[in-house]
Amino acid sequence: MLRTLLIASMTVMSGVAMAVPAGAEPGPAPMPIPNVFSYMPVNPADYTVNGGKWLGFAGPPGVVCILDILKGEYGCGGALAGAPDGVNVVSAGPAGAPAFATVDGLKYAAAGAVRPLPPNTRLTFRNTACGVDDDGVVACLNSREQVGFVVGPTATYIGSNVPPAPAPVTPPPTG
């Protein structure tokens, strides 16, 4: 019985392997996220909003960014330049990759008035940091999973710092 299952599973696996076209190129690697952990930390007490539930700061014009210190979530909402049509939020939970979303109203309106981070500084909660570079570009990175996003004045994207898997090696034809 075990031998029959093993042979059946090998047959299925070889069929799956053959379904991938030989020489198929993997998709483009996700854009890398800047290492915001190298930026100077700021005092989180200066950026506490929403009754102490979030750390919030201003991103590019019309964008509010938060780190939710109760749930471990992080995100930016508002006018996200270069995001897919209609998208006004990019966010993630404490685990997993960020995602784009469209929500009615302002997702992080509960933050109220927020102040900008000085250039090359960051806010950190657990394994996630969000920071701002010299050009006012916001980057958020989950250091455990090496995923995050960038929100800038001209572009917004989700990315990863995980190296791409090596391309599969196709054995030469036998003949």
N, C-alpha and C positions, 0 to 999 in steps of 0.2 A: 504494500500500500504506500509506504513512504517513498519507495523508488518510483512509483507511478506519479505521485505528487511532484517529486523532484523533476522528473522528465517533463511533466506538463508545465511546471513553472519555468523551466529552462526554455521550452518551446515558446511560451508567451513572451518571455524576456527577449529572445532572439527576434521575435516578430516586432517587438517594440523598438529594438535597436535598429532593425532594418527600416522602420518607418521614418527614421531621421535621414534626410537626404545626405548622401556622401558629399563632403566638402562644403556643407552649409555653414555659413558664417554666423557666429553668435551676434545678437543685437549689440548696439553700441553700449559701452559701459556707462553707467550713470555718472553724472558730473560729480566731482569731489566736493566735499563741504570743507570750508576753511577750519583749521584747528582753533576754534574759539577758546579752548582751554588754555591757550598760550597768551590770551589777552589778560590784562590786569583785572582782578575781581573788584567789584564795588560793594559797598555796604548794602545788603539786601533790605535792611530796615528803611532805607531811603526810597525804595521802590515798591513797598508793600501797598496793595490796593484791594478793593473788593472786601473790605472788612477783615483784612489780614489773610485772605484765602489765596491770593495771587501775588506774584511779583510781576509788575507791569511796566512797560516802557514804550516810548514812541519810536516807530520805525520810520521808513520814508513817509513823505506827506500823505496823510489819510490812512495810515496803518498803525494799529495797536498790537503789541505783542505781549504775551503772558507766559508765565510758568505757574501752573496750578500746584500749590504746595500741599493741597489735600489729596488730589487724585494722581499727581505725577504727570499730568498732561502738559503739553506746550503747544503754542501756536501763534499765528499772526492773522489778523483779519482787517479787511478794508480794501482799498484800491490796490490790488496786487498787480503791478506792471508785468506784462508778458505772460501772465497765467492764462490757462485755457479760458475760452469765452464764458462769461457769467460767473466764474469762480471768484469768491471773495474771502475764502479762508484756506489756510494750509495749516494742518495740525497733526499731532500724534499723541498717542498714549505713552505710558511708561515703557511699553514694549512694542515692537513692530515699527514698520516704516510709516512715515508721514503720508498724508493723502490730501488732495484738494477737495473742497466742498463748496456748495453754494447754499447760503442760508439767508433767510429773510432778516432784514435789519442788520445791525452790527453785532457780530458774535461776541465780542468782548466789550460791549458797552458798559457792563457792570464795573469795568476798571475805572471809569470816570476819567478825570484829567490825569494824564500820564506825562512824565518828563522823558526827554531823550537820554540815552546813555552817552557818556563822553566817548570820543573815538578810542578804539582799541581797548575797550573794557567789556566786561561780561557779568551776567548774573548766572548763578549756578544753583540748581536744586537736584540733589542726589547725583545721578549719572548724566544729567542733561545740562547743557550750558547754552545760553543765547548771548551773542555779543554783536558789537558794531565796529566796523573797520573805519579807516580814515575817510572813506568815500560815503559813509552813511549806509552801507550795505549791512543788513542783519543776516546773521547765520546762526542756526540752532543745530546742535549736534548731540545725539544720544551716544555717549562714549562706549557703552556696553555693546551696542549693536552696530555702531559706526554708520548710522543713518541720520538724515536730517534734511534741512531745507535752507534755501537762501532767498531773501526778499530784498531786492534792490530797487533803485529808482527806475531802472529800465528792464529788469528781468526778474522772474521768480521761478525757481525750480526745486524739485526734490532730488536728492542725491544720496550717494553712498561712498564711504571710504573703504569698503571691503574690496580687496583686489578681485578682478574678474577671474573666473575659473579658466584654467588653460583650455585651449581649443582641443577638441578630440582628435586623436591621431588616427587617420584612416590607413589601415594596412594596405600595402601594395597588392594588386590583383595577383592571384596565383594562376599559373597557367601552364 
